[in-house]
Amino acid sequence: MKLTFWEAAEATKATNDWKQWQDFDLTGIEFDSRLITKNHLFVPLKGTNDGHSFINKAIENGAGAAFWSSQEMAPAELPILHVPDTLKAMQDLAVYYLQKMQPTVVAITGSNGKTTTKDMTEAVLAQQFKTYKTQGNYNNDIGLPYTILHMPDATEKLILEMGMDHAHEIDFLSLLAQPAVAAITMIGEAHIENLGSRAGIAQAKMEITAGLAKDGLLLIPSEEPLLKPLIKNLPQTIQTFGWKNADYQAEIIDAQKEQTSFTINGLDTVFTIPVPGKYNVGNALIALSIGQWFKIPEAKIQAGLAGFQLTKNRTEWVKTKSGIEILSDVYNANPTAMNLVLDSFGQMPTQGKRVAVLGDMLELGPDSAEMHASVSQHLNPIEIKEVFLYGTEMAALRDTLKENYSEKQIHYFMKEEKTELIDELKKILNSADMVVLKASNGMGLNEVLNNLLET
């Protein structure tokens, strides 16, 4: 980190007499006192616990300084920066640090595929530039400034994932990060409970243009009608990706269990990604187009896409001890994303039977039952032999599936019956079978996954 104590004080407009301490180089910034090392700046955030109460642990671990907004007395032995709000101070410091270090910022949002697209984009840009990306799911008003303040000194391209639950959250993140390139992966139903409709979600995702450079690039899916009226009169270059009438239009030429190959706009060049699914090709089109925007040669884009590393729990293939193949996608879920995964899974070659394990999709609002039931259109007993449903909301899908599936092929479990689900699943699985796991993170299907891996 190229930042001094006095710089941090000036950037955050600290209100105390901070010049009573000599200036020194800060080595990093943390809001978790357990991660503090020598000369780190400690940011005590107020959440379930007040971070100020961990100041002694931060000092013990070597903190060089700390923000302070508590009514409690600050420790006398530590250089302190008094600020009205420690989170805002970290955000202000991130804005200053971006202006100082001057990386080109790429911002990515969407109802599904944000993290995969971020991973692909970083892999492509890393072929030619020093890059850094959002780690894990640090994509909110805390995680995004934290990511900025953790980028390596030499970073040239910074890829930031932007998440949201409510309107105006992405607006804030975009204005903070000032991206040169922005992409919207898709408009689904995630957080529709808070935003009212897919149209409300589309408007919230378009907030990514709030801080987008006037001469920058905006990438949107070509087949999303809700975005079309929202891009009128934007000054930025707008490019589309998808399967019809798109600037970057893909055609899949080979789909395997662990990789997908495609071409774009009729060109001969073949691009291969080490993940399955049409939906992942859409994510790859974003990374590809961003690579071309930054004039990366085609061969390097190919290499980046072919070798990208997927963040854990995003469409990850794993194998149990007995050889059962599992497509794990247990981090999040909405109807559009679940349908896309099921469409791909139903076409994957297997020697045994295909089994789907689906948990509740959360935060879908008053139409949740209808949305869960609609998933039945992407399940049929010829392609997916048995279906395990887990959670209260999945009762609606269970009832709809009875039209095409026999009672023996549908296995339904309430949320408190996870152990029973695992036991039943183990009974019906053979070593040649293939399983997909998909649910919102709050349903804890990773526990099912971990149990199956020991099978």
Secondary structure as a PSIPRED ss2 file (coil, helix, strand):
# PSIPRED VFORMAT (PSIPRED V4.0)

   1 M C   1.000  0.000  0.000
   2 K C   1.000  0.000  0.000
   3 L E   0.000  0.000  1.000
   4 T E   0.000  0.000  1.000
   5 F H   0.000  1.000  0.000
   6 W H   0.000  1.000  0.000
   7 E H   0.000  1.000  0.000
   8 A H   0.000  1.000  0.000
   9 A H   0.000  1.000  0.000
  10 E H   0.000  1.000  0.000
  11 A H   0.000  1.000  0.000
  12 T C   1.000  0.000  0.000
  13 K C   1.000  0.000  0.000
  14 A C   1.000  0.000  0.000
  15 T C   1.000  0.000  0.000
  16 N C   1.000  0.000  0.000
  17 D C   1.000  0.000  0.000
  18 W H   0.000  1.000  0.000
  19 K H   0.000  1.000  0.000
  20 Q H   0.000  1.000  0.000
  21 W C   1.000  0.000  0.000
  22 Q C   1.000  0.000  0.000
  23 D C   1.000  0.000  0.000
  24 F C   1.000  0.000  0.000
  25 D E   0.000  0.000  1.000
  26 L E   0.000  0.000  1.000
  27 T C   1.000  0.000  0.000
  28 G E   0.000  0.000  1.000
  29 I E   0.000  0.000  1.000
  30 E E   0.000  0.000  1.000
  31 F C   1.000  0.000  0.000
  32 D C   1.000  0.000  0.000
  33 S H   0.000  1.000  0.000
  34 R H   0.000  1.000  0.000
  35 L H   0.000  1.000  0.000
  36 I C   1.000  0.000  0.000
  37 T C   1.000  0.000  0.000
  38 K C   1.000  0.000  0.000
  39 N C   1.000  0.000  0.000
  40 H E   0.000  0.000  1.000
  41 L E   0.000  0.000  1.000
  42 F E   0.000  0.000  1.000
  43 V C   1.000  0.000  0.000
  44 P C   1.000  0.000  0.000
  45 L C   1.000  0.000  0.000
  46 K E   0.000  0.000  1.000
  47 G C   1.000  0.000  0.000
  48 T C   1.000  0.000  0.000
  49 N C   1.000  0.000  0.000
  50 D E   0.000  0.000  1.000
  51 G H   0.000  1.000  0.000
  52 H H   0.000  1.000  0.000
  53 S H   0.000  1.000  0.000
  54 F H   0.000  1.000  0.000
  55 I H   0.000  1.000  0.000
  56 N H   0.000  1.000  0.000
  57 K H   0.000  1.000  0.000
  58 A H   0.000  1.000  0.000
  59 I H   0.000  1.000  0.000
  60 E H   0.000  1.000  0.000
  61 N C   1.000  0.000  0.000
  62 G C   1.000  0.000  0.000
  63 A C   1.000  0.000  0.000
  64 G C   1.000  0.000  0.000
  65 A E   0.000  0.000  1.000
  66 A E   0.000  0.000  1.000
  67 F E   0.000  0.000  1.000
  68 W E   0.000  0.000  1.000
  69 S C   1.000  0.000  0.000
  70 S C   1.000  0.000  0.000
  71 Q C   1.000  0.000  0.000
  72 E C   1.000  0.000  0.000
  73 M C   1.000  0.000  0.000
  74 A C   1.000  0.000  0.000
  75 P C   1.000  0.000  0.000
  76 A C   1.000  0.000  0.000
  77 E C   1.000  0.000  0.000
  78 L C   1.000  0.000  0.000
  79 P C   1.000  0.000  0.000
  80 I E   0.000  0.000  1.000
  81 L E   0.000  0.000  1.000
  82 H E   0.000  0.000  1.000
  83 V C   1.000  0.000  0.000
  84 P C   1.000  0.000  0.000
  85 D C   1.000  0.000  0.000
  86 T H   0.000  1.000  0.000
  87 L H   0.000  1.000  0.000
  88 K H   0.000  1.000  0.000
  89 A H   0.000  1.000  0.000
  90 M H   0.000  1.000  0.000
  91 Q H   0.000  1.000  0.000
  92 D H   0.000  1.000  0.000
  93 L H   0.000  1.000  0.000
  94 A H   0.000  1.000  0.000
  95 V H   0.000  1.000  0.000
  96 Y H   0.000  1.000  0.000
  97 Y H   0.000  1.000  0.000
  98 L H   0.000  1.000  0.000
  99 Q H   0.000  1.000  0.000
 100 K H   0.000  1.000  0.000
 101 M H   0.000  1.000  0.000
 102 Q C   1.000  0.000  0.000
 103 P C   1.000  0.000  0.000
 104 T E   0.000  0.000  1.000
 105 V E   0.000  0.000  1.000
 106 V E   0.000  0.000  1.000
 107 A E   0.000  0.000  1.000
 108 I E   0.000  0.000  1.000
 109 T E   0.000  0.000  1.000
 110 G C   1.000  0.000  0.000
 111 S C   1.000  0.000  0.000
 112 N C   1.000  0.000  0.000
 113 G C   1.000  0.000  0.000
 114 K H   0.000  1.000  0.000
 115 T H   0.000  1.000  0.000
 116 T H   0.000  1.000  0.000
 117 T H   0.000  1.000  0.000
 118 K H   0.000  1.000  0.000
 119 D H   0.000  1.000  0.000
 120 M H   0.000  1.000  0.000
 121 T H   0.000  1.000  0.000
 122 E H   0.000  1.000  0.000
 123 A H   0.000  1.000  0.000
 124 V H   0.000  1.000  0.000
 125 L H   0.000  1.000  0.000
 126 A C   1.000  0.000  0.000
 127 Q C   1.000  0.000  0.000
 128 Q C   1.000  0.000  0.000
 129 F C   1.000  0.000  0.000
 130 K C   1.000  0.000  0.000
 131 T E   0.000  0.000  1.000
 132 Y E   0.000  0.000  1.000
 133 K E   0.000  0.000  1.000
 134 T C   1.000  0.000  0.000
 135 Q C   1.000  0.000  0.000
 136 G C   1.000  0.000  0.000
 137 N C   1.000  0.000  0.000
 138 Y C   1.000  0.000  0.000
 139 N C   1.000  0.000  0.000
 140 N C   1.000  0.000  0.000
 141 D C   1.000  0.000  0.000
 142 I C   1.000  0.000  0.000
 143 G H   0.000  1.000  0.000
 144 L H   0.000  1.000  0.000
 145 P H   0.000  1.000  0.000
 146 Y H   0.000  1.000  0.000
 147 T H   0.000  1.000  0.000
 148 I H   0.000  1.000  0.000
 149 L C   1.000  0.000  0.000
 150 H C   1.000  0.000  0.000
 151 M C   1.000  0.000  0.000
 152 P C   1.000  0.000  0.000
 153 D C   1.000  0.000  0.000
 154 A C   1.000  0.000  0.000
 155 T C   1.000  0.000  0.000
 156 E C   1.000  0.000  0.000
 157 K E   0.000  0.000  1.000
 158 L E   0.000  0.000  1.000
 159 I E   0.000  0.000  1.000
 160 L E   0.000  0.000  1.000
 161 E E   0.000  0.000  1.000
 162 M C   1.000  0.000  0.000
 163 G C   1.000  0.000  0.000
 164 M C   1.000  0.000  0.000
 165 D C   1.000  0.000  0.000
 166 H C   1.000  0.000  0.000
 167 A C   1.000  0.000  0.000
 168 H C   1.000  0.000  0.000
 169 E H   0.000  1.000  0.000
 170 I H   0.000  1.000  0.000
 171 D H   0.000  1.000  0.000
 172 F H   0.000  1.000  0.000
 173 L H   0.000  1.000  0.000
 174 S H   0.000  1.000  0.000
 175 L H   0.000  1.000  0.000
 176 L H   0.000  1.000  0.000
 177 A H   0.000  1.000  0.000
 178 Q C   1.000  0.000  0.000
 179 P C   1.000  0.000  0.000
 180 A C   1.000  0.000  0.000
 181 V E   0.000  0.000  1.000
 182 A E   0.000  0.000  1.000
 183 A E   0.000  0.000  1.000
 184 I E   0.000  0.000  1.000
 185 T C   1.000  0.000  0.000
 186 M C   1.000  0.000  0.000
 187 I C   1.000  0.000  0.000
 188 G C   1.000  0.000  0.000
 189 E C   1.000  0.000  0.000
 190 A C   1.000  0.000  0.000
 191 H C   1.000  0.000  0.000
 192 I H   0.000  1.000  0.000
 193 E H   0.000  1.000  0.000
 194 N H   0.000  1.000  0.000
 195 L H   0.000  1.000  0.000
 196 G C   1.000  0.000  0.000
 197 S C   1.000  0.000  0.000
 198 R H   0.000  1.000  0.000
 199 A H   0.000  1.000  0.000
 200 G H   0.000  1.000  0.000
 201 I H   0.000  1.000  0.000
 202 A H   0.000  1.000  0.000
 203 Q H   0.000  1.000  0.000
 204 A H   0.000  1.000  0.000
 205 K H   0.000  1.000  0.000
 206 M H   0.000  1.000  0.000
 207 E H   0.000  1.000  0.000
 208 I H   0.000  1.000  0.000
 209 T H   0.000  1.000  0.000
 210 A C   1.000  0.000  0.000
 211 G C   1.000  0.000  0.000
 212 L C   1.000  0.000  0.000
 213 A C   1.000  0.000  0.000
 214 K C   1.000  0.000  0.000
 215 D C   1.000  0.000  0.000
 216 G C   1.000  0.000  0.000
 217 L E   0.000  0.000  1.000
 218 L E   0.000  0.000  1.000
 219 L E   0.000  0.000  1.000
 220 I E   0.000  0.000  1.000
 221 P E   0.000  0.000  1.000
 222 S C   1.000  0.000  0.000
 223 E C   1.000  0.000  0.000
 224 E C   1.000  0.000  0.000
 225 P C   1.000  0.000  0.000
 226 L C   1.000  0.000  0.000
 227 L C   1.000  0.000  0.000
 228 K H   0.000  1.000  0.000
 229 P H   0.000  1.000  0.000
 230 L H   0.000  1.000  0.000
 231 I C   1.000  0.000  0.000
 232 K C   1.000  0.000  0.000
 233 N C   1.000  0.000  0.000
 234 L C   1.000  0.000  0.000
 235 P C   1.000  0.000  0.000
 236 Q C   1.000  0.000  0.000
 237 T E   0.000  0.000  1.000
 238 I E   0.000  0.000  1.000
 239 Q E   0.000  0.000  1.000
 240 T E   0.000  0.000  1.000
 241 F E   0.000  0.000  1.000
 242 G E   0.000  0.000  1.000
 243 W C   1.000  0.000  0.000
 244 K C   1.000  0.000  0.000
 245 N C   1.000  0.000  0.000
 246 A C   1.000  0.000  0.000
 247 D C   1.000  0.000  0.000
 248 Y E   0.000  0.000  1.000
 249 Q E   0.000  0.000  1.000
 250 A E   0.000  0.000  1.000
 251 E E   0.000  0.000  1.000
 252 I E   0.000  0.000  1.000
 253 I E   0.000  0.000  1.000
 254 D E   0.000  0.000  1.000
 255 A E   0.000  0.000  1.000
 256 Q C   1.000  0.000  0.000
 257 K C   1.000  0.000  0.000
 258 E C   1.000  0.000  0.000
 259 Q C   1.000  0.000  0.000
 260 T E   0.000  0.000  1.000
 261 S E   0.000  0.000  1.000
 262 F E   0.000  0.000  1.000
 263 T E   0.000  0.000  1.000
 264 I E   0.000  0.000  1.000
 265 N C   1.000  0.000  0.000
 266 G C   1.000  0.000  0.000
 267 L C   1.000  0.000  0.000
 268 D C   1.000  0.000  0.000
 269 T C   1.000  0.000  0.000
 270 V C   1.000  0.000  0.000
 271 F E   0.000  0.000  1.000
 272 T E   0.000  0.000  1.000
 273 I E   0.000  0.000  1.000
 274 P C   1.000  0.000  0.000
 275 V C   1.000  0.000  0.000
 276 P C   1.000  0.000  0.000
 277 G C   1.000  0.000  0.000
 278 K H   0.000  1.000  0.000
 279 Y H   0.000  1.000  0.000
 280 N H   0.000  1.000  0.000
 281 V H   0.000  1.000  0.000
 282 G H   0.000  1.000  0.000
 283 N H   0.000  1.000  0.000
 284 A H   0.000  1.000  0.000
 285 L H   0.000  1.000  0.000
 286 I H   0.000  1.000  0.000
 287 A H   0.000  1.000  0.000
 288 L H   0.000  1.000  0.000
 289 S H   0.000  1.000  0.000
 290 I H   0.000  1.000  0.000
 291 G H   0.000  1.000  0.000
 292 Q H   0.000  1.000  0.000
 293 W H   0.000  1.000  0.000
 294 F C   1.000  0.000  0.000
 295 K C   1.000  0.000  0.000
 296 I C   1.000  0.000  0.000
 297 P C   1.000  0.000  0.000
 298 E H   0.000  1.000  0.000
 299 A H   0.000  1.000  0.000
 300 K H   0.000  1.000  0.000
 301 I H   0.000  1.000  0.000
 302 Q H   0.000  1.000  0.000
 303 A H   0.000  1.000  0.000
 304 G H   0.000  1.000  0.000
 305 L H   0.000  1.000  0.000
 306 A H   0.000  1.000  0.000
 307 G H   0.000  1.000  0.000
 308 F C   1.000  0.000  0.000
 309 Q C   1.000  0.000  0.000
 310 L C   1.000  0.000  0.000
 311 T C   1.000  0.000  0.000
 312 K C   1.000  0.000  0.000
 313 N C   1.000  0.000  0.000
 314 R C   1.000  0.000  0.000
 315 T C   1.000  0.000  0.000
 316 E E   0.000  0.000  1.000
 317 W E   0.000  0.000  1.000
 318 V E   0.000  0.000  1.000
 319 K E   0.000  0.000  1.000
 320 T C   1.000  0.000  0.000
 321 K C   1.000  0.000  0.000
 322 S C   1.000  0.000  0.000
 323 G C   1.000  0.000  0.000
 324 I C   1.000  0.000  0.000
 325 E E   0.000  0.000  1.000
 326 I E   0.000  0.000  1.000
 327 L E   0.000  0.000  1.000
 328 S E   0.000  0.000  1.000
 329 D E   0.000  0.000  1.000
 330 V C   1.000  0.000  0.000
 331 Y C   1.000  0.000  0.000
 332 N C   1.000  0.000  0.000
 333 A C   1.000  0.000  0.000
 334 N C   1.000  0.000  0.000
 335 P H   0.000  1.000  0.000
 336 T H   0.000  1.000  0.000
 337 A H   0.000  1.000  0.000
 338 M H   0.000  1.000  0.000
 339 N H   0.000  1.000  0.000
 340 L H   0.000  1.000  0.000
 341 V H   0.000  1.000  0.000
 342 L H   0.000  1.000  0.000
 343 D H   0.000  1.000  0.000
 344 S H   0.000  1.000  0.000
 345 F H   0.000  1.000  0.000
 346 G C   1.000  0.000  0.000
 347 Q C   1.000  0.000  0.000
 348 M C   1.000  0.000  0.000
 349 P C   1.000  0.000  0.000
 350 T C   1.000  0.000  0.000
 351 Q C   1.000  0.000  0.000
 352 G C   1.000  0.000  0.000
 353 K C   1.000  0.000  0.000
 354 R E   0.000  0.000  1.000
 355 V E   0.000  0.000  1.000
 356 A E   0.000  0.000  1.000
 357 V E   0.000  0.000  1.000
 358 L E   0.000  0.000  1.000
 359 G E   0.000  0.000  1.000
 360 D C   1.000  0.000  0.000
 361 M C   1.000  0.000  0.000
 362 L C   1.000  0.000  0.000
 363 E C   1.000  0.000  0.000
 364 L C   1.000  0.000  0.000
 365 G H   0.000  1.000  0.000
 366 P H   0.000  1.000  0.000
 367 D H   0.000  1.000  0.000
 368 S H   0.000  1.000  0.000
 369 A H   0.000  1.000  0.000
 370 E H   0.000  1.000  0.000
 371 M H   0.000  1.000  0.000
 372 H H   0.000  1.000  0.000
 373 A H   0.000  1.000  0.000
 374 S H   0.000  1.000  0.000
 375 V H   0.000  1.000  0.000
 376 S H   0.000  1.000  0.000
 377 Q H   0.000  1.000  0.000
 378 H H   0.000  1.000  0.000
 379 L C   1.000  0.000  0.000
 380 N C   1.000  0.000  0.000
 381 P C   1.000  0.000  0.000
 382 I C   1.000  0.000  0.000
 383 E C   1.000  0.000  0.000
 384 I C   1.000  0.000  0.000
 385 K C   1.000  0.000  0.000
 386 E E   0.000  0.000  1.000
 387 V E   0.000  0.000  1.000
 388 F E   0.000  0.000  1.000
 389 L E   0.000  0.000  1.000
 390 Y E   0.000  0.000  1.000
 391 G C   1.000  0.000  0.000
 392 T C   1.000  0.000  0.000
 393 E C   1.000  0.000  0.000
 394 M C   1.000  0.000  0.000
 395 A H   0.000  1.000  0.000
 396 A H   0.000  1.000  0.000
 397 L H   0.000  1.000  0.000
 398 R H   0.000  1.000  0.000
 399 D H   0.000  1.000  0.000
 400 T H   0.000  1.000  0.000
 401 L H   0.000  1.000  0.000
 402 K C   1.000  0.000  0.000
 403 E C   1.000  0.000  0.000
 404 N C   1.000  0.000  0.000
 405 Y C   1.000  0.000  0.000
 406 S C   1.000  0.000  0.000
 407 E H   0.000  1.000  0.000
 408 K H   0.000  1.000  0.000
 409 Q H   0.000  1.000  0.000
 410 I E   0.000  0.000  1.000
 411 H E   0.000  0.000  1.000
 412 Y E   0.000  0.000  1.000
 413 F E   0.000  0.000  1.000
 414 M C   1.000  0.000  0.000
 415 K H   0.000  1.000  0.000
 416 E H   0.000  1.000  0.000
 417 E H   0.000  1.000  0.000
 418 K H   0.000  1.000  0.000
 419 T H   0.000  1.000  0.000
 420 E H   0.000  1.000  0.000
 421 L H   0.000  1.000  0.000
 422 I H   0.000  1.000  0.000
 423 D H   0.000  1.000  0.000
 424 E H   0.000  1.000  0.000
 425 L H   0.000  1.000  0.000
 426 K H   0.000  1.000  0.000
 427 K H   0.000  1.000  0.000
 428 I H   0.000  1.000  0.000
 429 L C   1.000  0.000  0.000
 430 N C   1.000  0.000  0.000
 431 S C   1.000  0.000  0.000
 432 A C   1.000  0.000  0.000
 433 D C   1.000  0.000  0.000
 434 M E   0.000  0.000  1.000
 435 V E   0.000  0.000  1.000
 436 V E   0.000  0.000  1.000
 437 L E   0.000  0.000  1.000
 438 K E   0.000  0.000  1.000
 439 A C   1.000  0.000  0.000
 440 S C   1.000  0.000  0.000
 441 N H   0.000  1.000  0.000
 442 G H   0.000  1.000  0.000
 443 M H   0.000  1.000  0.000
 444 G C   1.000  0.000  0.000
 445 L H   0.000  1.000  0.000
 446 N H   0.000  1.000  0.000
 447 E H   0.000  1.000  0.000
 448 V H   0.000  1.000  0.000
 449 L H   0.000  1.000  0.000
 450 N H   0.000  1.000  0.000
 451 N H   0.000  1.000  0.000
 452 L H   0.000  1.000  0.000
 453 L H   0.000  1.000  0.000
 454 E C   1.000  0.000  0.000
 455 T C   1.000  0.000  0.000
